[in-house]
Amino acid sequence: MEKVIILGGGLGGLITSIKLALAGIPCLVIEKKSYPFHRVCGEYISNEATPFLEQLNLFPAEFTPPLIKRFQLSSSTGRNTVLPLDLGGFGISRYTYDYFLYQKAKTAGVNFLLNTEVESVTYLKDKFEIRIAKQTLHGDIVIGSFGKRSKLDIQLNRNFIKKRSPYVGVKYHIRRDHPADLIALHNFESGYCGISNIEAGKTNLCYLAHRDTLRRHGSIEHMEKEVLFRNPLLKTIFSESEFVFSKPEVINEISFETKAPVENHVLMVGDAAGMITPLCGNGMAMAMHGAKLASELVIRYFSEKEFSRQNLETTYREEWRRAFTNRLWKGRQVQRLFGNKILSNLAVNLAIYSSPIAQGIIRNTHGKIF
Ligand SMILES: Cc1cc2nc3c(=O)[nH]c(=O)nc-3n(C[C@H](O)[C@H](O)[C@H](O)COP(=O)(O)OP(=O)(O)OC[C@H]3O[C@@H](n4cnc5c(N)ncnc54)[C@H](O)[C@@H]3O)c2cc1C
């Protein structure tokens, strides 16, 4: 019988586990892969999370992550402008950062089952039953931090999984002379591509495209040449960079549909609770913020007798909605401006001729320091 079982060891799961372990609550993280590994992600972390990370000694200072303070936006025709970023952020690869957090979690006393996929989670008589290959585990509290899409979403019969999602995500690490303090967002037909620096002199190039565009062009390589290259800035970046990976990391079926933060008594954290459109560049900060909310309430559940499971679930649901629902909605609205020739030009014109409005929009999709 485990006190807390955490399903999925991404940012949300790892940070929840560290917070709980530091409060003396034993927990087990079950992760289907083994660290370190690459993930599709723009790898830009919003500074809304920095004070929280510093407080827990989880800011990756030893990798001297580039500090990002300016934002370049280009339309699909290459028309572009640069704006200051109020809050800004820093860049670090998931390969490095998730491994760094895994080591911090181990030091804090968290237990791990790696290379282990959770098959199902069931709530029975005030306890959870977790099935992994040839074994059943039991837990008092379960955190669902299994990311944007998992077989557990099917098992839990979640609504969003019944709809197909048209987005494909592609990531490379490249080497080029990209300004350390700049994150760029370049539009192309049906998608957008983020570029910003990470540790060790590398640059992350990550884009979101529509499945139909990929299907029409047959392969990622053709789609890049036929579609992304129509933005002259992207053509230059692709043509003049050294590619570190032999082939890109790719994921599909990325969904931005609304999800429930508590499902079948499982507290969902990070993308499992709701995914913000990547153009906002703060899904990771949201996963960390969600981990903070969930872990602090779980600590209360174990320390205050009168704080029941029902109190835990209701309070988490309310706090989660207060912190994120509005931002997720705004992110979906802003995404409509992207990936379309006319609308992306309009967005760039807005940024050029009315930068206070554009900065207001950026501010609205970002959260506050937590
Ligand atoms: C194209 C793209 C670009 C992005 N760019 C940015 C960016 O620049 N900045 C930013 O802040 N955010 C960005 N995001 C969002 C960010 O990647 C996510 O919000 C963040 O990773 C969420 O963390 P998480 O812990 O919820 O999930 P994840 O980090 O995805 O972790 C989930 C973990 O659960 C494991 N898992 C899943 N199912 C099971 C199972 N059944 N059993 C065991 N383990 C399981 C997975 O292996 C995985 O390790 C981007 C997303 C996309 C798609």
PDBQT file of the ligand as one rigid body, heavy atoms in Angstrom, charges set to zero:
ROOT
HETATM    1  C1  LIG A 401       4.900  21.339 -30.006  1.00  0.00    +0.000 C 
HETATM    2  C2  LIG A 401       4.911  21.701 -28.548  1.00  0.00    +0.000 A 
HETATM    3  C3  LIG A 401       5.739  22.721 -28.084  1.00  0.00    +0.000 A 
HETATM    4  C4  LIG A 401       5.715  23.091 -26.742  1.00  0.00    +0.000 A 
HETATM    5  N1  LIG A 401       6.531  24.095 -26.310  1.00  0.00    +0.000 NA
HETATM    6  C5  LIG A 401       6.499  24.501 -25.020  1.00  0.00    +0.000 A 
HETATM    7  C6  LIG A 401       7.364  25.537 -24.548  1.00  0.00    +0.000 A 
HETATM    8  O1  LIG A 401       8.207  26.068 -25.265  1.00  0.00    +0.000 OA
HETATM    9  N2  LIG A 401       7.223  25.930 -23.251  1.00  0.00    +0.000 N 
HETATM   10  C7  LIG A 401       6.338  25.345 -22.397  1.00  0.00    +0.000 A 
HETATM   11  O2  LIG A 401       6.264  25.762 -21.235  1.00  0.00    +0.000 OA
HETATM   12  N3  LIG A 401       5.547  24.332 -22.802  1.00  0.00    +0.000 NA
HETATM   13  C8  LIG A 401       5.613  23.885 -24.088  1.00  0.00    +0.000 A 
HETATM   14  N4  LIG A 401       4.830  22.842 -24.495  1.00  0.00    +0.000 N 
HETATM   15  C9  LIG A 401       3.964  22.184 -23.506  1.00  0.00    +0.000 C 
HETATM   16  C10 LIG A 401       4.759  21.294 -22.538  1.00  0.00    +0.000 C 
HETATM   17  O3  LIG A 401       5.558  20.384 -23.256  1.00  0.00    +0.000 OA
HETATM   18  C11 LIG A 401       3.789  20.529 -21.641  1.00  0.00    +0.000 C 
HETATM   19  O4  LIG A 401       2.793  21.403 -21.165  1.00  0.00    +0.000 OA
HETATM   20  C12 LIG A 401       4.518  19.871 -20.460  1.00  0.00    +0.000 C 
HETATM   21  O5  LIG A 401       5.431  18.927 -20.921  1.00  0.00    +0.000 OA
HETATM   22  C13 LIG A 401       3.505  19.208 -19.537  1.00  0.00    +0.000 C 
HETATM   23  O6  LIG A 401       4.155  18.435 -18.567  1.00  0.00    +0.000 OA
HETATM   24  P1  LIG A 401       3.421  17.147 -17.983  1.00  0.00    +0.000 P 
HETATM   25  O7  LIG A 401       4.214  16.702 -16.801  1.00  0.00    +0.000 OA
HETATM   26  O8  LIG A 401       1.986  17.385 -17.826  1.00  0.00    +0.000 OA
HETATM   27  O9  LIG A 401       3.526  16.049 -19.153  1.00  0.00    +0.000 OA
HETATM   28  P2  LIG A 401       4.774  15.371 -19.819  1.00  0.00    +0.000 P 
HETATM   29  O10 LIG A 401       5.997  16.171 -19.626  1.00  0.00    +0.000 OA
HETATM   30  O11 LIG A 401       4.359  15.020 -21.209  1.00  0.00    +0.000 OA
HETATM   31  O12 LIG A 401       4.966  14.024 -18.975  1.00  0.00    +0.000 OA
HETATM   32  C14 LIG A 401       4.027  12.982 -18.978  1.00  0.00    +0.000 C 
HETATM   33  C15 LIG A 401       4.762  11.684 -18.662  1.00  0.00    +0.000 C 
HETATM   34  O13 LIG A 401       3.832  10.634 -18.439  1.00  0.00    +0.000 OA
HETATM   35  C16 LIG A 401       4.357   9.418 -18.985  1.00  0.00    +0.000 C 
HETATM   36  N5  LIG A 401       3.214   8.519 -19.214  1.00  0.00    +0.000 N 
HETATM   37  C17 LIG A 401       2.169   8.681 -20.055  1.00  0.00    +0.000 A 
HETATM   38  N6  LIG A 401       1.317   7.634 -19.960  1.00  0.00    +0.000 NA
HETATM   39  C18 LIG A 401       1.845   6.797 -19.036  1.00  0.00    +0.000 A 
HETATM   40  C19 LIG A 401       1.435   5.541 -18.506  1.00  0.00    +0.000 A 
HETATM   41  N7  LIG A 401       0.303   4.942 -18.900  1.00  0.00    +0.000 N 
HETATM   42  N8  LIG A 401       2.217   4.956 -17.588  1.00  0.00    +0.000 NA
HETATM   43  C20 LIG A 401       3.383   5.547 -17.166  1.00  0.00    +0.000 A 
HETATM   44  N9  LIG A 401       3.822   6.733 -17.638  1.00  0.00    +0.000 NA
HETATM   45  C21 LIG A 401       3.057   7.352 -18.553  1.00  0.00    +0.000 A 
HETATM   46  C22 LIG A 401       5.059   9.886 -20.249  1.00  0.00    +0.000 C 
HETATM   47  O14 LIG A 401       6.044   8.970 -20.670  1.00  0.00    +0.000 OA
HETATM   48  C23 LIG A 401       5.657  11.212 -19.804  1.00  0.00    +0.000 C 
HETATM   49  O15 LIG A 401       6.976  11.073 -19.330  1.00  0.00    +0.000 OA
HETATM   50  C24 LIG A 401       4.857  22.425 -25.829  1.00  0.00    +0.000 A 
HETATM   51  C25 LIG A 401       4.050  21.379 -26.280  1.00  0.00    +0.000 A 
HETATM   52  C26 LIG A 401       4.076  21.005 -27.618  1.00  0.00    +0.000 A 
HETATM   53  C27 LIG A 401       3.207  19.875 -28.080  1.00  0.00    +0.000 C 
ENDROOT
TORSDOF 0
